[in-house]
Amino acid sequence: PRVRLGIGPLPVGADAAEYVLAPFTEDEFKIMKESLAKAAQAVELILEGKIDEAMSRFNQKIKLQ
């Protein structure tokens, strides 16, 4: 199994490499902290052999505002 985090849509005209390597804004940092906490929970479930539970709880796209 794998756990991955996405970057969401690129701003119009943005270079993907520059976008992902740029420092996080304050709002993005907050989102990343929450996302990493959820990813850690998913990994714990996977390591416990509860892959289906991890998938049903955490396998969803989050819409950012």
C-alpha positions as CSV (number, residue, x, y, z in Angstrom):
1,P,0.0,0.0,0.0
2,R,1.0,3.6,-0.4
3,V,-0.1,6.9,1.1
4,R,0.2,9.9,-1.0
5,L,-0.6,13.6,-0.7
6,G,-1.6,15.7,-3.7
7,I,-0.8,19.3,-4.6
8,G,-4.2,20.2,-5.9
9,P,-4.6,22.3,-9.1
10,L,-1.7,24.5,-10.1
11,P,-2.4,28.2,-10.3
12,V,-2.8,29.4,-13.9
13,G,0.6,29.9,-15.5
14,A,2.5,28.3,-12.6
15,D,5.5,26.1,-13.2
16,A,4.9,22.8,-11.4
17,A,8.5,22.5,-10.0
18,E,8.6,26.1,-8.7
19,Y,5.1,25.6,-7.2
20,V,5.9,22.5,-5.2
21,L,9.3,23.8,-4.1
22,A,8.1,27.2,-2.9
23,P,7.7,27.8,0.8
24,F,4.2,27.1,2.2
25,T,2.0,30.0,3.0
26,E,0.6,30.2,6.5
27,D,-2.7,28.6,5.3
28,E,-0.9,25.9,3.3
29,F,1.2,25.1,6.3
30,K,-1.9,24.6,8.4
31,I,-3.4,22.3,5.8
32,M,-0.1,20.3,5.5
33,K,0.0,19.8,9.3
34,E,-3.6,18.4,9.2
35,S,-2.9,16.3,6.1
36,L,0.3,14.8,7.6
37,A,-1.6,14.0,10.8
38,K,-4.2,12.1,8.8
39,A,-1.6,10.4,6.8
40,A,0.1,9.2,10.0
41,Q,-3.2,7.8,11.2
42,A,-3.7,6.0,7.9
43,V,-0.2,4.5,8.1
44,E,-0.9,3.2,11.6
45,L,-4.0,1.5,10.4
46,I,-2.2,0.0,7.4
47,L,0.6,-1.3,9.7
48,E,-2.1,-2.9,11.9
49,G,-3.4,-4.8,8.8
50,K,-6.5,-2.6,8.6
51,I,-6.0,-1.5,5.0
52,D,-9.7,-1.5,4.2
53,E,-10.5,0.7,7.2
54,A,-7.6,3.1,6.2
55,M,-8.9,3.3,2.7
56,S,-12.5,4.0,3.7
57,R,-11.5,6.6,6.3
58,F,-8.8,8.5,4.4
59,N,-9.1,7.8,0.7
60,Q,-10.9,10.9,-0.3
61,K,-10.1,14.2,-2.0
62,I,-10.4,17.3,0.1
63,K,-11.6,20.4,-1.6
64,L,-9.6,23.5,-0.6
65,Q,-11.2,26.9,-0.5
